[in-house]
Amino acid sequence: MATSTVPAAARVHTEDLGAFVVASPSSFHAAAEIARRAEAAGFTHLDEADAWGITPGGRYVVVRDGSAVAFTLPADAGATTPFTILGTHTDSPGFKLKPRPTTGGHGFWQAGVEIYGGPLLNSWLDRELELAGRLVLLDGSEHLVRTGPFLRLPQLAVHLDRSVNEGLTLDKQRHTQPVWGLGDVADADVLAALAATAGGGAGVDPAAIGGYDVVVADTQAPRVFGAGGALWASGRLDNLLSTHSALTALLGVAVVEPVETMSILVVAAFDHEEIGSESRSGAAGPLLEDVLTRISGALGATAEDRARAFAASFHVSSDVGHAVHPNFPERHDPANHPVAGGGPILKINANQRYATDAHGAARWQAACTEAGVPSQEFVSNNAIPCGSTIGPITATRLGIRTVDVGVPILSMHSARELTAVVDPWYLSRAMAQVLKG
């Protein structure tokens, strides 16, 4: 794609996506960034422990751990007003800090980590990494922390493994403990290093730490590259790309160029998708149902009213998908070849690993057409089982019609993934059209 064919708006969108990724090294940072952007656009922050003063015409955002839900109500919202939902997730595969995390030997300080989800382990080697997440003190206060470049998983030199280029196998315990300093392990303290970064560098007392949820993140900045600047590489595209596109669509429809809609507009960004979604803040948990039920209750809905609203509602579940890999085309379905730069993909699976059905597909395709966005289909090669995402989970929990979509990328679950500059912008435009109804 030549430079002149990449619209300026797509470049602006992707630049902002880069800023969103940089601000979101963990799911907790991502949820905080969603809330920050929403509040800056006039949304009211709701605390789950408080009574919610929801009124028609209002805009609101609520955070639960590493998840966030932002929503707007039309001015004439009532008990049976349906919901239009954009669902995504905030977590990415990688590593999570273990209890008793300070380890090491042979002159190196190391950090004890465990595998989170299904990362491509080799892609994390020889990169400057950071620790990021939250500390919870004994008094119950929560503090977001991030170290910046701090760790590295050093690869064994070829001189010490002459067969490495014939096949690299990493032991998930012995070979994935990153180094972060030099000296006697007795002098090292990972948690003290994290505590020093709390409060924007003001720090907290390490002895006051009662618990923590801390992950490892790549620190290399997102960047455009390639002929005509058509390609874009970044960490955590799975699935901050969809989360950013959904939030951008909602803020555009509700704030930048307000549109009077006939449904309650919702962006639900869940944590823990990469490990099955079964948590209080995952899609299999009660978060979305809790929020929708409280909205309905504020509008005076009975159980009958809420059932009618859900029956008329629509959910777009968005997660990244696979572009055809030019070096491995045989791994893809022979007839359905989604390509980078070809627009968002509609995900289809006969065994309901994706929730798309004919009605959902028609509605998504109509939205793409109305938005002037090209679209593609994705279906797996029969010999290679496909993954899944939050779509079937939400459809099962709530009975709301759901369609699974996304953006085609390469290097999925790598520390650094690849997409076309135009595709995140295309996705956000199609999402905005869905919200407009």
C-alpha positions as CSV (number, residue, x, y, z in Angstrom):
1,M,0.0,0.0,0.0
2,A,1.6,3.2,-1.1
3,T,1.9,6.2,1.2
4,S,-0.7,8.2,-0.7
5,T,-3.3,5.4,-0.3
6,V,-3.1,5.3,3.5
7,P,-5.7,7.9,4.6
8,A,-4.4,10.5,7.0
9,A,-7.3,9.6,9.4
10,A,-6.0,6.0,9.5
11,R,-2.5,7.3,10.5
12,V,-4.0,9.5,13.2
13,H,-6.1,6.6,14.6
14,T,-3.1,4.3,14.7
15,E,-0.9,6.9,16.3
16,D,-3.5,7.2,19.1
17,L,-3.7,3.4,19.3
18,G,0.1,3.5,19.9
19,A,-0.4,6.0,22.8
20,F,-3.1,3.7,24.2
21,V,-0.8,0.7,24.1
22,V,2.1,2.6,25.7
23,A,-0.3,3.7,28.5
24,S,-1.5,0.1,29.0
25,P,1.3,-2.3,29.9
26,S,-1.2,-4.3,32.1
27,S,-4.9,-4.9,32.1
28,F,-5.2,-2.7,35.2
29,H,-3.4,0.2,33.3
30,A,-5.7,-0.4,30.3
31,A,-8.9,-0.2,32.5
32,A,-7.5,3.0,34.1
33,E,-6.8,4.5,30.7
34,I,-10.3,3.7,29.4
35,A,-11.7,5.4,32.5
36,R,-9.3,8.4,32.1
37,R,-10.3,8.9,28.4
38,A,-14.0,8.5,29.1
39,E,-13.9,10.9,32.0
40,A,-12.0,13.4,29.9
41,A,-14.9,13.2,27.4
42,G,-17.5,13.9,30.1
43,F,-18.3,10.5,31.4
44,T,-19.1,10.1,35.1
45,H,-17.1,7.5,37.0
46,L,-19.3,5.1,39.0
47,D,-18.1,3.1,42.0
48,E,-19.8,-0.3,42.2
49,A,-20.1,0.0,46.0
50,D,-22.2,3.3,45.6
51,A,-25.8,3.9,44.6
52,W,-25.8,4.7,40.9
53,G,-27.6,7.9,39.8
54,I,-28.1,6.8,36.2
55,T,-30.4,9.0,34.1
56,P,-31.4,9.1,30.4
57,G,-28.9,11.1,28.4
58,G,-26.1,10.3,30.8
59,R,-22.6,8.9,30.1
60,Y,-20.9,6.6,32.6
61,V,-17.8,4.4,33.2
62,V,-17.2,1.8,35.8
63,V,-14.0,-0.2,36.5
64,R,-13.7,-3.6,38.1
65,D,-10.1,-4.7,38.6
66,G,-8.6,-5.0,35.0
67,S,-11.9,-4.5,33.3
68,A,-13.9,-1.4,32.4
69,V,-17.4,-0.8,31.1
70,A,-18.4,2.6,29.5
71,F,-21.9,3.3,28.5
72,T,-24.2,6.1,27.3
73,L,-28.0,6.3,27.4
74,P,-30.2,8.0,24.8
75,A,-32.3,10.9,26.2
76,D,-35.5,8.9,25.8
77,A,-34.1,5.6,27.3
78,G,-36.8,3.5,28.9
79,A,-37.4,0.2,30.5
80,T,-37.3,-1.8,27.3
81,T,-34.6,0.2,25.5
82,P,-32.1,-2.4,24.0
83,F,-28.4,-2.4,24.3
84,T,-25.7,-2.3,21.6
85,I,-22.5,-3.7,23.0
86,L,-18.9,-3.7,21.8
87,G,-17.0,-6.4,23.7
88,T,-13.2,-6.7,23.9
89,H,-10.5,-7.8,26.3
90,T,-7.7,-5.9,28.1
91,D,-5.2,-8.7,28.9
92,S,-2.5,-10.2,26.7
93,P,-0.5,-13.4,26.8
94,G,2.9,-13.3,28.6
95,F,4.2,-13.8,32.1
96,K,3.0,-13.0,35.6
97,L,5.1,-12.4,38.7
98,K,5.1,-15.3,41.2
99,P,5.0,-15.2,45.0
100,R,8.5,-15.0,46.4
101,P,9.6,-13.5,43.1
102,T,13.2,-12.6,43.9
103,T,15.5,-15.4,42.6
104,G,18.8,-15.7,40.9
105,G,22.3,-17.1,40.8
106,H,25.7,-17.1,39.3
107,G,26.0,-13.3,39.8
108,F,22.6,-12.4,38.3
109,W,19.4,-11.2,40.0
110,Q,16.3,-12.9,38.4
111,A,12.5,-12.6,38.8
112,G,10.3,-15.6,39.3
113,V,7.5,-15.6,36.7
114,E,4.9,-18.0,35.5
115,I,3.3,-18.3,32.1
116,Y,0.1,-16.3,31.5
117,G,-2.0,-17.6,28.6
118,G,-0.3,-18.9,25.5
119,P,2.6,-16.6,24.5
120,L,5.1,-17.4,21.7
121,L,7.9,-17.9,24.2
122,N,10.8,-17.4,21.8
123,S,9.5,-14.0,20.8
124,W,10.2,-12.7,24.4
125,L,13.9,-13.5,24.2
126,D,16.5,-10.7,24.1
127,R,14.0,-7.8,24.6
128,E,14.0,-5.1,27.3
129,L,10.9,-5.8,29.4
130,E,9.1,-4.1,32.2
131,L,7.0,-5.2,35.2
132,A,3.6,-3.6,35.4
133,G,0.4,-4.0,37.3
134,R,-1.0,-3.2,40.8
135,L,0.2,-3.4,44.4
136,V,-2.4,-3.7,47.1
137,L,-1.2,-2.5,50.5
138,L,-2.2,-3.9,53.9
139,D,-4.6,-1.0,54.4
140,G,-6.4,-2.0,51.2
141,S,-5.2,0.9,49.0
142,E,-4.3,0.0,45.4
143,H,-1.4,1.5,43.5
144,L,-0.6,1.1,39.8
145,V,3.1,0.4,39.2
146,R,5.4,0.0,36.2
147,T,9.2,-0.1,36.1
148,G,10.0,0.8,32.5
149,P,12.8,-1.2,30.9
150,F,13.9,-3.5,33.7
151,L,14.2,-7.2,32.7
152,R,15.5,-9.4,29.9
153,L,15.2,-13.0,29.0
154,P,18.7,-13.7,27.5
155,Q,19.0,-16.4,24.9
156,L,21.7,-19.0,25.0
157,A,24.5,-18.2,22.6
158,V,24.7,-20.4,19.4
159,H,28.2,-21.4,20.5
160,L,26.7,-23.2,23.5
161,D,23.9,-24.8,21.5
162,R,25.0,-25.6,17.9
163,S,21.6,-27.1,17.1
164,V,19.5,-24.1,18.1
165,N,18.6,-23.2,14.5
166,E,17.3,-26.7,13.9
167,G,14.7,-26.3,16.7
168,L,14.5,-24.1,19.8
169,T,12.8,-25.7,22.8
170,L,12.4,-23.6,25.9
171,D,11.6,-25.2,29.3
172,K,8.8,-23.1,30.7
173,Q,10.4,-23.2,34.2
174,R,14.1,-23.2,33.7
175,H,14.4,-21.0,30.7
176,T,11.9,-18.2,31.3
177,Q,13.2,-16.5,34.4
178,P,14.4,-13.0,33.4
179,V,17.5,-11.2,34.7
180,W,17.3,-7.7,36.2
181,G,20.5,-7.0,38.1
182,L,23.9,-8.1,39.2
183,G,25.2,-9.2,42.6
184,D,24.4,-11.4,45.5
185,V,20.7,-12.5,45.5
186,A,20.6,-11.6,49.2
187,D,20.8,-8.0,48.2
188,A,18.0,-8.1,45.7
189,D,14.3,-7.4,46.2
190,V,11.9,-7.3,43.2
191,L,9.0,-6.0,45.3
192,A,11.1,-3.1,46.7
193,A,11.9,-2.1,43.1
194,L,8.2,-2.1,42.2
195,A,7.2,-0.3,45.4
196,A,9.6,2.5,44.5
197,T,7.6,3.2,41.3
198,A,4.2,3.6,43.0
199,G,2.5,7.0,43.0
200,G,4.4,8.2,40.0
201,G,7.8,7.6,41.7
202,A,6.8,8.7,45.2
203,G,7.0,5.1,46.3
204,V,5.3,3.1,49.0
205,D,6.8,1.0,51.8
206,P,7.6,-2.5,50.5
207,A,6.8,-4.0,53.9
208,A,3.2,-2.6,53.5
209,I,2.6,-4.7,50.4
210,G,-0.2,-7.2,51.1
211,G,-0.7,-8.5,47.5
212,Y,0.1,-7.9,43.9
213,D,-1.0,-8.7,40.4
214,V,2.0,-7.9,38.2
215,V,2.8,-8.9,34.6
216,V,5.7,-8.6,32.2
217,A,5.4,-6.3,29.2
218,D,7.5,-5.5,26.2
219,T,8.8,-1.9,26.3
220,Q,9.6,-1.3,22.6
221,A,7.5,1.5,21.2
222,P,4.9,0.8,18.5
223,R,6.0,2.0,15.1
224,V,5.0,2.3,11.5
225,F,7.3,0.8,8.9
226,G,7.6,-0.8,5.5
227,A,6.9,0.4,2.0
228,G,4.7,3.5,2.1
229,G,4.5,3.2,5.9
230,A,1.7,0.7,5.5
231,L,2.7,-1.7,8.3
232,W,2.5,-1.3,12.0
233,A,4.1,-3.3,14.8
234,S,3.4,-3.2,18.5
235,G,3.1,-5.3,21.6
236,R,-0.3,-6.2,23.0
237,L,-2.3,-5.7,19.8
238,D,-4.2,-8.8,21.1
239,N,-6.4,-7.2,22.2
240,L,-5.7,-3.5,23.0
241,L,-6.3,-2.9,19.3
242,S,-10.0,-3.9,19.5
243,T,-10.4,-2.2,22.9
244,H,-9.0,1.1,21.5
245,S,-11.2,0.9,18.3
246,A,-14.3,0.2,20.4
247,L,-13.6,3.1,22.8
248,T,-12.8,5.5,19.9
249,A,-16.1,4.5,18.2
250,L,-18.1,5.1,21.4
251,L,-16.5,8.5,22.1
252,G,-17.0,9.5,18.5
253,V,-20.7,8.7,18.4
254,A,-21.4,10.0,21.9
255,V,-19.1,13.0,22.2
256,V,-17.1,14.1,19.1
257,E,-20.0,13.9,16.6
258,P,-23.0,13.1,18.8
259,V,-25.7,10.8,17.2
260,E,-29.1,10.3,18.8
261,T,-29.4,6.5,19.0
262,M,-32.3,4.2,19.8
263,S,-30.2,1.9,22.1
264,I,-28.0,2.1,25.2
265,L,-24.4,2.0,23.9
266,V,-21.9,-0.1,25.8
267,V,-18.2,-0.8,25.6
268,A,-17.2,-3.8,27.8
269,A,-13.5,-4.5,28.0
270,F,-12.9,-7.7,30.0
271,D,-9.8,-9.1,31.7
272,H,-8.6,-12.7,31.7
273,E,-9.8,-13.7,28.2
274,E,-6.4,-15.2,27.5
275,I,-6.9,-17.7,30.3
276,G,-10.5,-18.6,29.8
277,S,-12.5,-15.6,31.1
278,E,-13.5,-17.3,34.3
279,S,-13.1,-14.6,36.9
280,R,-15.1,-11.8,38.6
281,S,-13.8,-9.4,35.9
282,G,-13.8,-11.9,33.0
283,A,-16.5,-12.3,30.3
284,A,-17.6,-15.5,32.0
285,G,-18.1,-13.6,35.2
286,P,-21.1,-11.4,36.2
287,L,-19.6,-8.0,35.3
288,L,-21.6,-7.2,32.2
289,E,-24.8,-8.6,33.5
290,D,-24.3,-6.7,36.7
291,V,-23.9,-3.4,34.8
292,L,-26.8,-4.0,32.4
293,T,-29.1,-5.1,35.3
294,R,-28.3,-1.9,37.2
295,I,-28.9,0.2,34.1
296,S,-32.3,-1.5,33.6
297,G,-33.2,-1.1,37.2
298,A,-32.4,2.7,37.1
299,L,-34.9,2.9,34.1
300,G,-37.6,1.1,36.1
301,A,-37.4,-2.1,34.2
302,T,-39.1,-5.3,35.5
303,A,-37.7,-8.7,34.7
304,E,-40.1,-8.9,31.8
305,D,-38.8,-5.5,30.5
306,R,-35.2,-6.6,30.8
307,A,-35.9,-9.8,28.9
308,R,-37.4,-7.8,26.1
309,A,-34.5,-5.4,26.1
310,F,-32.0,-8.3,25.9
311,A,-33.9,-10.0,23.1
312,A,-33.6,-6.8,21.0
313,S,-30.0,-6.2,21.9
314,F,-26.8,-6.8,19.8
315,H,-23.3,-7.6,20.8
316,V,-20.1,-7.2,18.7
317,S,-17.3,-9.3,20.2
318,S,-14.0,-8.1,18.7
319,D,-10.6,-9.7,19.0
320,V,-7.7,-9.9,16.6
321,G,-7.7,-12.7,14.0
322,H,-5.2,-14.4,11.6
323,A,-4.2,-12.8,8.4
324,V,-2.9,-15.3,5.8
325,H,0.8,-15.8,6.6
326,P,2.7,-15.5,3.3
327,N,5.3,-18.1,4.4
328,F,2.7,-20.6,5.6
329,P,-0.4,-20.2,3.4
330,E,-1.2,-23.9,3.7
331,R,-2.1,-23.4,7.4
332,H,-5.2,-21.4,6.3
333,D,-8.5,-22.3,4.7
334,P,-7.9,-22.5,0.9
335,A,-11.0,-20.4,0.0
336,N,-11.0,-17.8,2.8
337,H,-7.8,-15.7,2.8
338,P,-8.1,-12.6,4.9
339,V,-5.3,-10.2,4.1
340,A,-3.7,-7.3,6.0
341,G,-5.1,-4.0,4.8
342,G,-8.3,-5.7,3.5
343,G,-10.5,-4.5,6.4
344,P,-12.0,-6.2,9.5
345,I,-12.8,-9.9,9.5
346,L,-16.1,-11.7,10.3
347,K,-15.2,-14.8,12.3
348,I,-17.2,-17.9,11.6
349,N,-17.0,-21.4,13.1
350,A,-19.5,-24.3,12.7
351,N,-18.8,-25.5,16.2
352,Q,-19.6,-22.1,17.8
353,R,-16.1,-21.3,18.8
354,Y,-17.3,-18.0,17.4
355,A,-20.8,-16.8,18.0
356,T,-21.5,-15.5,14.5
357,D,-24.8,-16.6,13.0
358,A,-26.6,-15.4,9.8
359,H,-28.5,-12.5,11.4
360,G,-25.3,-11.3,13.1
361,A,-23.3,-11.6,9.9
362,A,-25.9,-9.7,7.9
363,R,-26.0,-6.9,10.5
364,W,-22.1,-6.6,10.6
365,Q,-21.8,-6.6,6.8
366,A,-24.5,-3.9,6.5
367,A,-22.6,-1.8,9.0
368,C,-19.3,-2.2,7.0
369,T,-21.2,-1.3,3.8
370,E,-22.7,1.8,5.4
371,A,-19.3,2.9,6.8
372,G,-17.6,2.4,3.5
373,V,-15.3,-0.2,5.0
374,P,-14.1,-3.3,3.2
375,S,-14.8,-6.6,5.0
376,Q,-13.5,-10.2,4.9
377,E,-14.4,-13.6,6.3
378,F,-12.3,-15.9,8.5
379,V,-12.8,-19.6,8.9
380,S,-10.2,-22.1,10.1
381,N,-8.5,-24.8,8.1
382,N,-10.4,-28.0,9.1
383,A,-7.2,-29.7,10.1
384,I,-6.3,-26.9,12.6
385,P,-8.7,-26.2,15.5
386,C,-9.5,-22.6,15.9
387,G,-9.4,-20.6,19.1
388,S,-12.3,-18.8,20.7
389,T,-13.0,-15.5,22.4
390,I,-15.6,-13.7,24.6
391,G,-18.4,-13.9,22.0
392,P,-19.8,-17.4,22.8
393,I,-19.4,-16.7,26.5
394,T,-21.4,-13.5,26.5
395,A,-24.0,-15.0,24.2
396,T,-24.4,-18.0,26.5
397,R,-24.6,-15.9,29.7
398,L,-27.0,-13.3,28.5
399,G,-28.8,-14.7,25.4
400,I,-27.9,-11.6,23.4
401,R,-27.3,-12.1,19.7
402,T,-23.5,-11.9,19.1
403,V,-21.2,-11.6,16.2
404,D,-17.5,-12.2,16.4
405,V,-15.2,-9.9,14.4
406,G,-11.7,-8.5,14.5
407,V,-8.6,-7.3,12.6
408,P,-6.3,-9.7,10.7
409,I,-2.7,-9.7,12.1
410,L,0.5,-11.7,11.9
411,S,2.6,-13.0,14.9
412,M,-0.4,-13.4,17.2
413,H,0.7,-14.0,20.8
414,S,4.2,-12.8,20.0
415,A,5.7,-10.1,22.3
416,R,5.4,-7.9,19.2
417,E,2.5,-8.3,16.7
418,L,1.9,-7.0,13.2
419,T,-1.0,-5.4,11.4
420,A,-1.8,-3.0,8.6
421,V,-2.1,0.7,9.5
422,V,-5.5,1.0,7.9
423,D,-7.2,-2.0,9.6
424,P,-7.7,-0.7,13.2
425,W,-9.2,2.5,11.7
426,Y,-11.5,0.4,9.4
427,L,-12.6,-1.6,12.5
428,S,-13.4,1.5,14.5
429,R,-15.5,3.0,11.7
430,A,-17.5,-0.2,11.3
431,M,-18.0,-0.3,15.1
432,A,-19.2,3.3,15.1
433,Q,-21.8,2.4,12.4
434,V,-23.1,-0.5,14.5
435,L,-23.5,2.0,17.4
436,K,-25.4,4.4,15.2
437,G,-27.8,1.6,14.4
